[in-house]
C-alpha cells in the first residue's frame, strides 16, 4: 500500500520535507508512524506522545484504518 505523508510545523522543519510517499503493509495509521520512526535520525520525533495526526484531512487517532492512496498528516 502507498500513502502520502505530510508533515507540519516543527516536524516539517526537523525533517526538512513537506511530504513524502511511503509504501508498506499498513493496516492503521500507527503502522506508518512506526515505519518512519524506525528510519531513525530526525524521524524519532514522530515517537512523541503529544503527536497529532489526520487521515484525508480529518483529525483521527493512531488506530485509524488506512486504505490505498490515503493522505496521512503528522503535527505536534
DADA-V764441 format. One record per backbone hydrogen bond with DSSP energy under -1.0 kcal/mol. CO is the residue of the C=O (numbers start at 1). NH is the residue of the N-H. Records with the same first field share a line. If there is no record, write none. Layout:
CO: NH + NH
//
This chain:
1: 24
2: 69
3: 22
4: 72
5: 20
6: 74
8: 11
9: 13
10: 14
11: 15
12: 16
18: 7
20: 5
22: 3
24: 26
27: 66
28: 31
29: 33
30: 34
31: 35
32: 36
33: 37
34: 38
36: 39
37: 40
40: 43
41: 44
42: 45
43: 46
44: 47
45: 48
52: 75
53: 60
54: 73
55: 58
58: 55
61: 64
62: 30
64: 29
67: 70
70: 4
71: 56
72: 6
73: 54
74: 8
75: 52
//
